[in-house]
Amino acid sequence: MADHRSFPLWWLALAASLVPLLTIHITFTVSVLEGQIGFCNPYWDSCTSISRTGRYGTSYFIFKGTMLPAALLGILFWWLNSRWLRQLGIHTRGVAWIPGLGLVASISLGAYTLALGHEGDGFNLIRRIGVVLYFSLTFICELLVTAGLRSHPHWERAGTRLLNLCQLALGVGILSVILNGVAPEFYSQKDDAFEWILAVLINAHALWLALLWRRSRFRARLWAG
């Protein structure tokens, strides 16, 4: 029976995974309805970047109003992941890196969000650096959590499944690099689609972790005693 002085934390992981994912689809829909972009399938048509969905009109305020809290959630999410792994008895070397890398990734998301919708070379640079750091460091955090789970006999199967998801995301990233090198014109027509796909895969990993938190009954105590 759960301690009445504690509360489950899986809902926080659920929010950390769903808020960014829902935001980009809501801003896409609002931008289409307001005529900022044409109706299309961004995962296939590569018709718009994620940034453009939150750059104009009502979507501008929706994007900033949800992504900034998402960045704060991300900081807490990765810190709690390190605590969760230690609670499971996992003390691999990579566990200690997760909170710091997650902090930088989340700050990068916040910087990208603040710079979105503003013109100038400085803002463009912040957006580029922010999105690269967010995707790359988040992916590294997910690999570290996955490696930790695979080192535990009870959680090895879940870790292996998460590793498959990480490999899929890595494969998409490598494919985009290869296409950019061998077929730059074709890649320039499809680069936005790669961004959408990677965003879904990264947040799908976080969603999976939320389910594992629930399965493990990861909880926080309201007070000691």
N, C-alpha and C positions, 0 to 999 in steps of 0.2 A: 504494500500500500504506500502511496506517495506521501511524503511528509507534508502536513498541512501548512508548514511554515516555509515552504518552497514553491516555486512556480516553474512550469516548463519553458524551455528556451527555444524549442524548435520553431515556434512562430516567428521569432526574430530572424532566424536563418531563412524562413519562408519569405519574409518581407524583404530581406537583403537580396534575394534572388528574383522576386517577382516585381518589385518596384521599378528597377531599371528596364526590365523586359516589357512590362505593361506601358511604361512611359513612352518608349519609342514607337509603340504601335498606336497609342492614343494620339500622340502628336502627329504621326503620319496621317491618321484618319481625319483629325481636325484640319490639317494643312490641305488635304484633298477637298474637304467640304468648303473651306474658305477660298479655294482656287489658287493656293500658293504652289501646289504641285498637281500634276495630272494623276488620275487613278491608274494604278499599275500594280504589279507584283514585284516588290523591291528585291525579293530573294532570287528572282529569275531575270526580270527585265533590267535590273540594276539601274532603275530610273531615277533614284534619288539617294543621297547619302543620309545617314542617320542625323548628321549635323543639320542638314537643310530642313528636316522635319521640325526642328525646334528653333528655327532662326527668325521666323516672321509671325506676325499676327498673334492670335491667342496662344498658339503653340509655344511661342517664346516664353510666356509666363508659366505655362504648364511644365515645360521642360526644366526651367530653372527651379520652379517650386517643388519639384519631385526629385530631381537628380542631386540637388545639394543635400537634402536629407538622406538620399541613398548613399552618398559619399560618407556621411556620418555613420550610417548603418554598417557600411563596409568596414570601417575602422573597428567597430565593436565586434562584427562578425568574425574577422580574422583573429582578433585577440581571443575571442571565446573558442575558436577552433583549436588554438594551442592548448587552452585549458581543458577542452574536451578530450583531446588526444592523451594528455597526461592523466586525466581521470580514468581513461581506458587502460592505463598502464603502458602507454607508448611514449618512449623517451628517446626517440631517434634524434640525431644531431640536427636534422632539418626543422624539427618542431620549434626550436628557439628562434628561427629566422622568420617564421610565419607572421607574428604581429608586426614586426618592423617593415617587412615587404608589403604587407597588407595596408599599413599606414601610408606608405609612399604611394601605393596604387590608388587608394581612396582620395588622398590629397590631389593626385593628378587628375582624377575624375572631377573633383571640385573645381580645380583650376580651369580645366577644359570647359566645364559648364559655365563658369563666370565669364570666360572669354567669348563664348558663343554669341553671335549676333552683333559683334563689334568689329569694325573694319580697322585695318592697319597691319603693318608687318609684325609688330610686336604681338598683337592678339593672334594672328595667324600662327606664329611660332609657338605660342603657349598652347594653342589648340593641337598642333601637330605633336608636340612633346607630350602633352597631357594624354592624348588618346593612345600613343605608342606605349608610354609607361603604364597606363591603366591596363591595357590588354596583356602586355608582356609580363608584368609583375603579378597580376591576378592569375595568369596561367601558371607561373612558377609556384605561387601559393597553393594552387590546386594540385600541382604535382607533388608538393611536399606533404600535403594532407593525404593524398593517395598513397604515397610511398610509406607513410606512417601506418596507414590501415593495412597495407599488404604485409607489413612486418609482424602483425598480430594474428595468431592462429584463428581466433574467433571472427575477425573482421577481414581476413585475407580475401574471401570471395567478393565482398563489397568493394574492397580496394582494387581488385582485378577488373571489375566492371567499370569503376571510375577511371582506371587506367585506359581502358578501351575508348572511353569518351575523350580523354585527354589526347590519345593518339589520333582520334578523328579530327579534333581541333588542330593539332599539329600538322596533320596531313593537309587540311584546308589551307593553313598558313604557308606551308612549303609549296603547295600548288600555286598559290598566288604569286610567290616569289619567282618560281620557275616561269610562269606565264609572263610576268613583267620583264623577264630577261630575254625570253625567246620570241614572244609575240606581244610587244608593248602596245601596239594599236588595239589588239583584241582585248588585252588586259584593261586598258583605259576605258573600255566599254563595259567591263564587268567588275571593276574593282569595288564599286559600292555594294554589289551583291555579296562579295566575300566578307565585307564588314558586317553586314546583317547576319550572315550565317555564323560568323565567329561570335557575335554578341549573343546569339541564341545558345550556342554550345557552351560558352563560358557561364552563362546564367543557369543553364540546365545542370551543370556540375554543382552549383550552389544549391539548386533546388533538391538535388539528390542528397546532398549533405543534410539539408533540413529534415528529410525523411529518416536519415540515419540518426540524427540527434533525437528524433521522436522515438525511434526504435530502441535507442540506448537509455531513454528516459533521462536525458541531460537536463538538469534543473539548477536553479539558483535559489539560495536560501534568502529569505526575507530578513532574518535576523539570527544571531547566534543564540545558542542555549538549548 
